[in-house]
Amino acid sequence: MELTELGLDSKFAAQEMCASGLRLARVTAVDRGRYVVRNEQGEVPAELTGKFIYSADSSVDMPCVGDWVCVQYRDAESHATIHDLVPRQSFLRRKSPGKRIDFQMIAANIDVAFVVQSCHFDFNVRRLERYLVMVKEGKIEPVVLLTKTDLVSADELAHLLANIRAAGITARIITLSNVTGEGVAQVKEFMLPGKTYCLLGSSGVGKTTLINQLLGQNELVTQAVSGTGEGRHTTTRRHLNMLDSGALLIDMPGMRELGILGADEGLEDSFPDIKLLALQCRFADCSHSNEPGCAIRRAIDSGELDAAHYQGYLKLKAESDFNEMSYADKRKKDRAFGKMVKSVLKGRRN
């Protein structure tokens, strides 16, 4: 196997990414601080060096599934130590669940993210917008997968598709059913050898069942959804799988929380209609409330812009801005504390 088959971009393959004595490998699994890495020969467990841990400023600097890392193999290449992290070309991250204001890295170096929603209980345009902001912020191409089409009529499916387009979402949409097999072939044809894909969505929308169909075997355990239609967690950790076609696919647990932090670019890319209208306002600092010549208010009044779509944008922007301010304050305190600790350690050595 070549590293390009593991997703390494061919234009970077010939470059020296690692220091002398270290070799390039890709992180295929992360579970509570334990890592699995893969190179041309296969997968082995790996751990971080103390120097790596000490030099990491935040959780963003720690390896995640999909990362390329520089490793040293030991004990007849039965395990490895991770010395360095290769700069990411793309990434998925969110605000850490709960009240903590920090980033949580989800996966890296992804070409396409399949954002999965069920046509039945799970369908929610506002949640879909939230996923797309996260995907586009990380420089990843989004594709929307609408699953469980066997549970709705043709008219109901057409209505759901119309709702997505009415929200200004232009991403490619593939409709599918894991029961009838409709659309699964389209997904397979879309996935190219050496490219990395991931599945994002709530629990119970059919991600694991779809992966089993793509793998061609029931390798991953699935569970039935509850009586209310709410999903049940099946996947418990993120893992990079290689399909027979040569495509690479990251499965990951369903997300109950999807907080937005520092996603200004992702917001602009996900709401291009609002960005374009804002440029047409009479005043450059228009707040889009009651100023004369406001293109956004005019578009809402005329029905050109959906009010719920605009309110969804405002909610995500306010959340991102608030979390960004809190994160900046936290980082300032963390840096001050880090300097104090290093100063104390240096004094003891002297």
GIBEL-V298080 format. One record per pair of residues at least 12 apart in sequence whose ideal C-beta (glycine too) atoms are under 10 Angstrom apart, sorted by the first residue. I is the first residue (numbers start at 1). J is the second residue. D is the distance in Angstrom with one decimal. If there is no record, write none. Layout:
I:J:D  I:J:D
//
This chain:
1:38:8.8  1:39:8.3  1:40:4.9  1:41:7.9  1:42:8.5  1:242:9.1  2:40:6.5  2:194:9.0  3:23:9.8  3:24:6.3  3:25:8.6  3:26:7.8  3:38:9.6  3:39:7.1  3:40:6.4  3:68:8.7  3:194:9.7  4:193:9.2  4:194:5.6  5:40:8.5  5:193:7.3  5:194:5.8  5:242:8.0  5:246:6.4  5:248:8.7  6:24:9.3  6:25:8.5  6:26:5.1  6:28:8.7  6:38:6.3  6:39:7.7  6:40:8.0  6:68:8.9  6:194:7.9  6:196:8.9  6:240:8.6  6:242:7.8  6:248:7.1  7:26:6.6  7:66:7.7  7:68:8.5  7:89:9.9  7:109:6.4  7:110:9.0  7:111:8.0  7:193:9.9  7:194:6.1  7:195:7.0  7:196:4.6  7:197:9.9  7:240:8.4  7:242:9.3  7:247:9.3  7:248:5.2  8:24:7.5  8:26:7.6  8:68:6.9  8:86:9.4  8:109:8.7  8:194:8.1  9:68:9.8  9:89:7.0  9:109:8.6  9:111:9.5  9:194:8.8  9:195:9.9  10:194:8.2  12:24:9.7  12:68:8.8  12:86:8.6  12:89:8.5  15:86:10.0  17:68:7.1  17:69:9.6  17:70:6.7  17:84:8.6  17:86:5.3  17:87:9.1  18:68:9.2  18:69:8.6  18:70:3.6  18:71:8.1  18:72:9.5  18:83:7.9  18:84:6.6  18:86:7.9  19:70:6.6  19:72:9.8  19:83:7.4  19:84:7.1  21:70:9.4  21:72:6.5  21:83:9.1  22:69:9.1  22:70:4.2  22:71:6.3  22:72:5.6  22:73:9.3  22:80:9.7  22:81:9.4  22:82:9.4  22:83:5.6  22:84:7.0  23:37:9.7  23:39:6.3  23:40:9.2  23:41:9.9  23:69:9.6  23:70:7.1  23:71:6.0  23:72:7.6  23:73:6.7  23:77:9.6  23:80:8.4  24:37:9.6  24:39:6.9  24:40:9.4  24:68:6.1  24:69:7.6  24:70:6.4  24:71:7.8  24:84:9.9  24:86:7.4  25:37:4.1  25:38:6.1  25:39:4.3  25:40:9.0  25:41:9.6  25:43:9.1  25:44:8.4  25:46:7.7  25:67:9.6  25:68:7.4  25:69:5.9  25:70:8.0  25:71:4.9  25:73:8.6  25:80:6.8  25:82:8.4  25:86:10.0  26:38:5.5  26:39:7.5  26:43:9.6  26:63:9.9  26:65:9.0  26:66:7.2  26:67:7.1  26:68:5.6  26:69:7.5  26:71:10.0  26:86:9.4  26:108:9.7  26:109:8.0  26:196:9.3  26:240:7.1  26:248:8.9  27:46:7.9  27:63:5.0  27:64:6.7  27:65:5.6  27:66:6.6  27:67:4.6  27:68:7.8  27:69:6.0  27:71:9.6  27:82:8.1  27:85:9.2  27:107:9.3  27:108:8.2  27:109:9.4  27:238:9.6  27:240:7.6  28:43:6.0  28:46:9.9  28:65:6.7  28:66:8.4  28:67:9.9  28:238:9.3  28:239:6.5  28:240:4.1  28:241:8.4  28:242:8.8  28:248:9.2  28:250:9.0  29:43:8.2  29:45:9.3  29:46:9.8  29:65:6.4  29:237:6.5  29:238:7.0  29:239:4.8  29:240:7.0  29:241:10.0  29:250:9.8  30:46:10.0  30:62:8.7  30:63:7.0  30:64:6.0  30:65:5.5  30:66:9.7  30:67:9.0  30:105:9.1  30:107:9.2  30:237:7.2  30:238:6.3  30:239:8.8  30:240:9.9  31:65:9.9  31:236:8.4  31:237:4.8  31:238:8.5  31:239:8.9  32:237:8.6  33:47:8.2  33:48:8.0  33:53:9.6  33:62:8.8  34:46:8.3  34:47:7.3  34:48:9.9  34:237:9.8  35:47:6.6  35:48:7.5  35:62:9.7  35:63:6.4  35:64:9.6  35:65:9.2  35:67:9.4  35:69:8.3  35:71:9.4  35:79:9.9  35:80:8.5  35:81:9.8  35:82:6.5  36:65:9.2  36:79:9.9  36:80:9.6  36:239:8.3  36:240:8.9  37:63:8.7  37:67:9.2  37:68:9.5  37:69:6.4  37:71:5.9  37:73:9.4  37:79:9.3  37:80:5.7  37:81:9.9  37:82:7.2  38:240:7.7  38:242:8.8  39:71:8.0  39:73:8.4  39:77:9.0  39:80:8.7  41:73:9.0  41:77:6.9  42:77:8.8  43:240:9.7  44:71:8.8  44:73:7.3  44:74:9.3  44:75:9.4  44:77:6.7  44:78:6.1  44:79:5.2  44:80:5.5  45:78:8.3  45:79:5.0  45:80:7.6  46:63:8.8  46:69:7.9  46:71:6.1  46:72:9.5  46:73:9.2  46:74:9.8  46:79:6.4  46:80:4.2  46:81:6.6  46:82:5.4  47:71:9.9  47:79:7.7  47:80:8.0  47:81:5.9  47:82:7.0  48:62:7.7  48:63:7.5  48:69:9.3  48:81:7.4  48:82:5.1  48:83:8.6  48:85:9.7  49:71:9.7  49:72:8.5  49:81:5.3  49:82:6.7  49:83:5.6  49:84:9.1  50:81:9.7  51:83:7.6  51:84:9.6  52:69:9.2  52:70:9.9  52:81:8.6  52:82:6.2  52:83:6.3  52:84:7.2  52:85:7.9  53:82:9.8  54:342:9.8  55:84:9.7  56:85:8.8  57:331:8.4  57:334:7.8  57:335:8.0  57:338:7.7  58:102:7.0  58:103:7.0  58:105:9.6  58:327:9.7  58:330:9.4  58:331:7.4  58:334:7.4  59:93:9.3  59:96:7.8  59:102:6.2  59:103:6.3  59:104:6.6  59:105:6.4  60:88:9.7  60:91:8.7  60:93:7.1  60:102:8.6  60:103:5.1  60:104:8.9  60:105:5.9  61:85:6.9  61:105:8.9  62:82:9.7  62:85:8.0  62:105:6.8  63:82:6.2  63:84:9.7  63:85:5.8  63:86:9.7  63:105:8.4  63:108:8.3  64:85:9.5  64:88:8.9  64:91:8.0  64:92:8.4  64:93:8.6  64:104:9.1  64:105:4.2  64:106:6.6  64:107:5.8  64:108:5.5  64:109:9.6  64:238:7.6  64:250:9.9  65:92:9.5  65:105:8.9  65:106:7.9  65:107:4.8  65:108:7.4  65:109:9.4  65:110:9.5  65:196:9.9  65:198:8.8  65:237:8.6  65:238:4.3  65:239:6.8  65:240:5.6  65:250:5.8  65:251:9.5  65:252:7.8  66:88:8.3  66:89:9.9  66:90:8.7  66:91:8.3  66:92:8.4  66:105:9.6  66:106:9.0  66:107:4.5  66:108:4.2  66:109:4.6  66:110:6.0  66:196:6.3  66:198:7.9  66:238:8.5  66:240:6.2  66:248:8.5  66:250:6.2  67:82:9.2  67:85:6.1  67:86:7.1  67:87:9.8  67:88:6.8  67:91:9.0  67:105:8.5  67:107:8.4  67:108:4.7  67:109:6.7  68:84:9.6  68:85:7.8  68:86:3.9  68:87:8.8  68:88:8.3  68:89:9.1  68:108:8.3  68:109:6.6  69:81:9.9  69:82:4.9  69:83:7.8  69:84:6.6  69:85:5.6  69:86:6.6  70:82:7.4  70:83:5.2  70:84:4.0  70:85:7.8  70:86:6.9  71:83:6.6  71:84:8.6  85:108:9.1  86:108:9.4  86:109:8.7  87:108:9.8  87:109:9.9  88:105:9.1  88:107:9.8  88:108:4.5  88:109:5.9  88:110:9.5  88:138:8.6  88:139:9.0  89:108:8.0  89:109:5.5  89:110:8.9  89:111:9.0  89:138:9.8  89:139:7.3  89:140:9.7  89:196:9.9  90:107:9.2  90:108:6.8  90:109:6.0  90:110:5.4  90:111:7.4  90:112:9.8  90:113:9.1  90:135:9.3  90:137:9.9  90:138:5.3  90:139:4.4  90:140:4.9  90:141:9.0  90:196:8.8  91:103:9.6  91:105:6.8  91:106:7.9  91:107:7.4  91:108:4.7  91:109:7.7  91:110:7.7  91:134:9.8  91:137:8.6  91:138:4.4  91:139:7.6  91:140:7.9  92:104:9.6  92:105:7.6  92:106:4.1  92:107:4.8  92:108:7.3  92:109:10.0  92:110:6.5  92:113:7.0  92:131:9.9  92:134:6.5  92:135:7.1  92:137:8.9  92:138:5.2  92:140:6.9  92:198:7.0  92:200:7.6  92:238:9.8  92:250:8.9  92:252:8.7  93:105:5.1  93:106:5.9  93:107:8.9  93:108:8.9  93:134:7.4  93:137:7.9  93:138:6.7  93:261:8.0  93:262:8.9  93:263:9.2  94:106:6.5  94:130:9.4  94:131:9.8  94:134:6.0  94:137:9.7  94:138:10.0  94:255:7.5  94:257:7.7  94:258:5.7  94:259:5.7  94:260:7.5  94:261:7.2  94:263:9.2  95:134:9.7  95:257:7.9  95:258:8.2  95:259:3.0  95:260:6.4  95:261:4.0  95:262:8.8  95:263:9.3  95:319:8.5  95:320:8.9  95:323:5.6  95:324:9.8  95:326:9.6  95:327:8.4  96:257:8.8  96:259:7.5  96:261:8.5  96:323:10.0  97:255:8.6  97:256:7.4  97:257:4.4  97:258:9.2  97:259:7.3  98:257:7.6  98:259:9.0  99:326:10.0  100:259:9.7  100:326:9.9  100:330:8.9  101:259:8.9  101:261:7.3  101:322:9.1  101:323:5.8  101:324:9.1  101:325:9.1  101:326:4.2  101:327:5.1  101:328:9.4  101:329:8.3  101:330:5.5  101:331:9.5  102:261:8.1  102:323:9.5  102:326:9.5  102:327:6.8  102:330:6.9  102:331:9.0  102:334:9.4  103:259:9.8  103:261:6.2  103:262:7.7  103:323:9.7  103:327:7.6  104:257:9.7  104:259:8.8  104:261:9.2  106:134:8.5  106:138:8.9  106:198:8.3  106:200:8.5  106:238:7.1  106:250:8.9  106:252:6.7  106:253:9.8  106:255:8.5  107:138:9.0  107:140:9.4  107:196:8.6  107:198:5.7  107:200:9.4  107:238:6.1  107:240:8.2  107:250:5.2  107:252:6.8  108:138:8.4  108:140:9.9  108:196:9.1  108:250:9.5  109:140:9.6  109:196:6.1  109:240:9.8  109:248:9.6  109:250:9.8  110:135:8.7  110:138:7.5  110:139:9.1  110:140:5.1  110:141:8.8  110:195:9.0  110:196:5.1  110:197:7.0  110:198:5.2  110:200:9.9  110:240:10.0  110:248:9.1  110:249:10.0  110:250:6.9  111:139:10.0  111:140:7.1  111:141:6.6  111:191:9.5  111:192:8.3  111:194:9.2  111:195:4.5  111:196:5.2  111:197:6.6  111:198:9.2  111:247:9.4  111:248:8.8  112:135:9.2  112:140:6.8  112:141:4.8  112:142:7.5  112:143:5.8  112:172:9.4  112:190:7.8  112:191:7.9  112:192:9.1  112:195:7.0  112:196:7.8  112:197:4.9  112:198:7.8  112:247:9.6  112:249:9.9  113:131:8.0  113:132:8.9  113:134:8.5  113:135:4.6  113:136:9.3  113:138:8.1  113:140:4.8  113:141:7.2  113:142:5.4  113:143:7.2  113:144:9.8  113:171:9.6  113:196:9.8  113:197:7.4  113:198:5.2  113:199:8.0  113:200:5.6  113:250:9.2  114:135:9.7  114:142:8.1  114:143:5.3  114:144:7.9  114:145:5.0  114:174:8.2  114:187:7.5  114:190:9.0  114:191:9.3  114:197:6.3  114:198:6.9  114:199:5.1  114:200:6.9  114:201:8.1  114:207:8.4  114:210:8.4  114:249:8.8  115:127:9.5  115:128:6.5  115:130:9.8  115:131:4.6  115:132:6.6  115:134:9.2  115:135:6.7  115:142:5.7  115:143:7.1  115:144:5.2  115:145:6.8  115:146:9.8  115:169:9.8  115:171:7.7  115:173:9.7  115:198:9.5  115:199:8.5  115:200:5.1  115:201:6.5  115:205:9.9  116:128:9.9  116:131:9.0  116:143:9.7  116:144:8.1  116:145:4.6  116:146:8.2  116:147:6.0  116:176:9.4  116:199:5.7  116:200:6.5  116:201:3.4  116:202:8.1  116:205:4.9  116:206:6.8  116:207:5.5  116:210:7.6  116:254:9.3  117:131:8.5  117:144:7.2  117:145:7.4  117:146:6.0  117:147:7.2  117:148:9.3  117:160:8.8  117:164:9.2  117:200:9.7  117:201:6.2  117:202:7.8  117:205:6.1  117:206:9.7  118:145:9.6  118:146:7.7  118:147:5.2  118:148:4.7  118:149:9.4  118:151:7.8  118:152:9.5  118:201:8.2  118:202:8.0  118:204:7.3  118:205:4.4  118:206:6.7  118:225:8.7  118:229:8.2  118:231:8.2  119:146:5.4  119:147:6.8  119:148:5.1  119:149:5.5  119:150:8.7  119:151:6.1  119:152:4.7  119:153:10.0  119:156:7.3  119:157:6.2  119:160:5.9  119:161:9.7  119:175:7.7  119:176:9.7  119:177:8.8  119:205:9.5  120:147:8.7  120:148:5.1  120:149:9.4  120:150:9.5  120:151:4.5  120:152:6.7  120:156:9.6  120:204:9.6  120:205:9.0  120:225:8.8  120:229:6.1  121:148:9.0  121:151:9.0  121:202:9.4  121:204:8.1  121:205:9.1  121:225:7.7  121:226:9.6  121:228:7.4  121:229:3.1  121:230:6.9  121:231:8.4  122:146:9.8  122:147:8.5  122:148:8.4  122:201:7.5  122:202:5.4  122:203:9.1  122:204:7.1  122:205:5.1  122:206:9.4  122:225:9.2  122:229:7.6  122:230:8.6  122:231:7.0  122:254:9.7  123:146:7.7  123:147:9.9  123:148:9.4  123:152:9.1  123:156:9.8  123:160:6.0  123:163:8.3  123:164:9.3  123:205:9.4  124:163:9.9  124:202:9.0  125:160:8.9  125:163:5.5  125:164:6.4  125:166:8.3  125:167:5.0  125:169:7.8  125:306:9.6  125:308:8.2  125:309:8.1  125:312:7.8  126:167:8.5  126:308:7.8  126:309:8.9  126:311:9.0  126:312:5.0  126:315:8.1  126:316:8.8  127:201:9.2  127:202:7.8  127:255:9.8  127:258:7.4  127:312:9.8  128:142:9.6  128:144:6.9  128:146:9.8  128:163:9.4  128:164:6.9  128:167:7.7  128:169:6.9  128:171:9.2  128:201:9.5  128:270:9.9  128:312:9.9  129:164:9.7  129:167:6.5  129:168:8.8  129:169:7.2  129:267:9.5  129:270:6.3  129:271:7.9  129:309:8.0  129:312:5.6  129:313:7.8  129:315:9.6  129:316:7.0  130:255:9.8  130:258:5.3  130:259:9.0  130:260:6.8  130:263:9.6  130:266:10.0  130:270:9.0  130:312:8.4  130:315:9.3  130:316:6.5  130:319:9.3  131:144:8.8  131:200:5.7  131:201:7.6  131:202:9.7  131:255:8.6  131:258:6.7  131:270:9.3  132:144:8.2  132:167:9.6  132:169:6.7  132:170:9.9  132:171:6.7  132:200:9.7  132:266:7.9  132:267:9.8  132:269:8.3  132:270:4.7  132:271:9.3  133:258:9.1  133:260:6.1  133:263:5.3  133:264:9.8  133:265:9.4  133:266:4.3  133:267:5.6  133:268:9.5  133:269:8.0  133:270:4.7  133:271:8.3  133:313:9.4  133:316:6.0  133:317:9.6  133:320:8.1  134:200:7.9  134:255:9.5  134:258:6.8  134:259:9.5  134:260:7.2  134:261:9.7  134:263:6.9  134:266:6.5  134:270:9.1  135:171:8.7  135:198:9.2  135:200:7.3  135:266:7.5  135:269:9.2  135:270:8.4  136:171:9.2  136:263:8.5  136:265:7.5  136:266:4.5  136:267:8.5  136:268:8.6  136:269:4.0  136:270:5.4  136:271:9.9  137:260:8.5  137:261:9.5  137:262:8.0  137:263:4.4  137:264:8.2  137:265:5.8  137:266:2.8  137:267:7.9  137:268:9.6  137:269:7.7  137:270:8.5  137:320:9.3  138:263:9.3  138:265:9.6  138:266:7.5  139:265:8.8  139:266:9.3  139:269:9.4  140:196:9.5  140:197:9.6  140:198:8.2  140:200:9.8  140:266:9.9  141:171:8.2  141:172:8.6  141:197:9.6  142:169:8.8  142:170:9.7  142:171:4.5  142:172:8.1  142:200:8.8  142:269:9.7  142:270:8.8  143:171:6.2  143:172:4.9  143:173:7.6  143:174:6.5  143:187:8.6  143:190:7.1  143:197:8.6  144:161:9.5  144:164:6.9  144:169:7.2  144:171:5.3  144:172:7.0  144:173:4.5  144:174:7.3  144:175:9.2  145:172:9.7  145:173:7.9  145:174:5.4  145:175:7.9  145:176:6.3  145:183:7.9  145:186:9.6  145:187:7.1  145:199:7.9  145:200:9.4  145:201:7.9  145:205:8.5  145:206:8.5  145:207:8.8  145:210:7.6  146:160:6.6  146:161:7.6  146:164:8.3  146:173:6.4  146:174:7.4  146:175:4.7  146:176:7.2  146:177:9.6  146:183:8.4  146:205:9.5  147:174:9.5  147:175:8.1  147:176:5.8  147:177:7.0  147:178:6.7  147:179:9.7  147:183:8.4  147:201:8.4  147:204:9.9  147:205:5.6  147:206:4.1  147:207:8.3  147:209:8.5  147:210:7.2  148:175:9.6  148:176:8.5  148:177:6.3  148:178:7.5  148:179:7.8  148:204:9.6  148:205:7.5  148:206:6.2  148:209:9.9  148:225:9.5  148:229:9.9  149:175:5.1  149:176:6.5  149:177:4.6  149:178:9.7  149:179:8.9  149:180:7.8  149:182:6.2  149:183:7.3  150:176:9.6  150:177:4.3  150:178:8.5  150:179:4.8  150:180:5.4  150:181:9.9  150:182:7.7  151:177:8.2  151:179:8.7  151:229:9.5  152:175:9.8  152:177:9.9  157:175:6.5  160:173:9.5  160:175:8.9  161:173:6.5  161:175:7.7  163:306:9.6  166:306:5.9  166:308:9.4  166:309:7.5  167:270:9.8  167:271:9.2  167:273:9.2  167:306:6.8  167:308:8.2  167:309:5.0  167:312:7.7  167:313:9.9  168:270:8.4  168:271:6.5  168:272:7.0  168:273:4.4  168:274:7.7  168:276:10.0  168:305:8.5  168:306:8.1  168:309:6.2  168:310:9.9  168:313:9.3  169:270:8.0  169:271:9.6  169:273:10.0  169:309:9.4  170:270:9.8  170:272:7.9  170:273:9.4  171:270:9.3  172:186:9.9  172:190:8.3  174:186:5.2  174:187:6.0  174:190:7.4  176:206:8.3  176:210:7.5  176:213:9.3  177:206:8.6  178:206:5.1  178:207:9.8  178:208:9.6  178:209:4.4  178:210:5.9  178:212:8.5  178:213:6.4  178:222:9.3  179:206:9.3  179:209:9.0  181:213:7.7  183:210:9.5  184:209:9.9  184:210:7.1  184:213:5.3  184:214:7.7  185:213:9.8  187:210:7.2  187:213:8.5  187:214:7.0  187:247:10.0  188:213:8.5  188:214:6.5  188:216:9.9  188:243:8.3  188:244:9.8  188:245:6.8  188:247:8.4  189:245:9.3  190:247:9.0  191:214:7.6  191:243:6.9  191:245:6.3  191:246:8.8  191:247:3.8  191:248:8.7  191:249:7.4  192:245:8.1  192:246:7.8  192:247:6.1  192:248:10.0  193:242:9.8  193:243:8.8  193:245:6.2  193:246:2.9  193:247:6.0  193:248:8.9  194:246:6.1  194:247:7.6  194:248:7.5  195:246:8.7  195:247:5.9  195:248:6.9  195:249:9.7  196:240:7.6  196:247:7.9  196:248:4.5  196:249:7.7  196:250:6.9  197:214:9.3  197:241:9.8  197:243:9.1  197:247:6.3  197:248:6.8  197:249:5.0  197:250:7.1  198:238:8.6  198:240:9.0  198:248:9.3  198:249:7.0  198:250:4.0  198:251:7.8  198:252:6.7  199:211:6.9  199:214:9.6  199:235:9.0  199:249:7.2  199:250:7.3  199:251:6.0  199:252:6.9  199:254:9.7  200:250:9.5  200:252:7.2  200:254:9.0  200:255:7.3  200:258:9.0  201:231:8.6  201:252:9.3  201:254:6.4  201:255:7.7  202:230:8.5  202:231:5.2  202:233:9.9  202:254:4.8  202:255:6.8  202:256:7.6  202:258:9.3  203:223:8.8  203:225:8.2  203:226:9.8  203:230:7.7  203:231:3.1  203:232:5.7  203:233:4.9  203:234:7.1  203:235:8.4  203:253:7.4  203:254:3.1  203:255:8.4  203:256:7.8  204:222:9.6  204:223:8.0  204:224:8.6  204:225:4.1  204:226:7.7  204:229:7.7  204:230:6.4  204:231:2.0  204:232:5.7  204:233:8.5  204:234:8.3  204:254:7.0  205:225:8.8  205:231:6.2  205:254:7.4  206:222:8.7  206:225:9.2  206:231:9.1  207:220:9.3  207:222:9.4  207:231:9.2  207:234:8.1  207:235:7.1  207:251:6.7  207:252:8.2  207:253:9.3  207:254:7.3  208:220:4.9  208:221:7.4  208:222:4.9  208:223:8.4  208:233:9.8  208:234:4.7  208:235:5.9  208:251:6.9  208:253:9.9  208:254:9.5  209:222:5.3  209:223:10.0  209:234:8.9  210:222:10.0  210:249:9.5  210:251:9.3  211:234:9.9  211:235:8.6  211:239:9.7  211:241:7.0  211:243:9.1  211:249:6.6  211:250:9.8  211:251:5.3  214:241:8.3  214:243:5.7  214:244:8.9  214:245:8.4  214:247:8.2  214:249:6.5  214:251:9.9  215:241:6.7  215:242:9.4  215:243:6.5  215:244:7.8  215:249:8.4  215:251:9.8  216:243:8.3  216:244:6.4  216:245:9.8  217:244:9.9  219:241:8.4  220:234:7.1  220:235:7.1  220:239:9.1  220:241:8.8  220:251:7.0  221:234:6.0  221:235:8.9  221:236:9.7  222:234:5.5  222:235:9.6  231:254:5.7  231:256:9.5  232:254:8.6  233:253:5.9  233:254:6.0  233:256:9.1  234:251:9.3  234:253:8.2  234:254:8.2  235:251:5.3  235:252:6.3  235:253:4.8  235:254:7.4  236:252:9.8  236:253:6.2  237:251:8.9  237:252:8.0  237:253:7.2  238:250:6.1  238:251:7.0  238:252:4.3  238:253:7.4  239:251:5.8  239:252:8.1  259:319:7.1  259:320:9.1  259:323:6.7  260:315:9.3  260:316:5.5  260:317:8.6  260:318:9.5  260:319:5.0  260:320:4.5  260:321:9.4  260:322:9.6  260:323:6.8  260:324:9.2  261:319:8.3  261:320:6.4  261:321:9.8  261:322:9.2  261:323:4.2  261:324:6.3  261:326:8.6  261:327:6.0  262:320:6.5  262:321:9.1  262:323:7.2  262:324:4.8  262:327:6.6  262:328:9.0  263:316:7.6  263:317:8.8  263:319:9.0  263:320:4.8  263:321:9.7  263:323:9.0  263:324:8.5  264:317:8.1  264:320:6.7  264:321:8.3  264:324:8.1  266:316:9.1  266:320:8.4  267:313:7.1  267:316:6.1  267:317:5.8  267:320:6.6  267:321:9.8  268:317:9.9  270:312:10.0  270:313:8.3  270:316:8.3  271:309:8.0  271:310:8.6  271:312:8.5  271:313:4.9  271:316:8.4  271:317:8.8  273:296:9.7  273:299:8.5  273:304:8.9  273:305:6.8  273:306:9.4  273:309:8.0  273:310:9.3  273:313:9.3  274:288:9.0  274:295:9.9  274:296:6.8  274:299:8.9  274:305:7.3  274:309:7.9  274:310:6.4  274:312:9.9  274:313:5.4  274:314:9.2  274:317:9.6  275:313:9.5  276:295:8.8  276:299:9.9  277:294:9.0  277:295:4.6  277:296:4.9  277:297:9.5  277:298:8.5  277:299:5.4  277:300:9.4  277:304:8.4  277:305:6.6  277:310:9.1  278:294:9.1  278:295:7.0  278:296:6.3  279:295:7.9  280:293:8.9  280:294:9.1  280:295:3.8  280:296:8.5  280:298:8.8  280:299:8.9  281:293:6.2  281:294:5.3  281:295:4.8  281:296:6.9  281:297:8.8  281:298:9.1  282:294:7.2  282:295:8.1  288:300:9.0  288:310:8.2  288:314:8.7  296:310:6.8  296:313:9.8  297:310:9.5
//
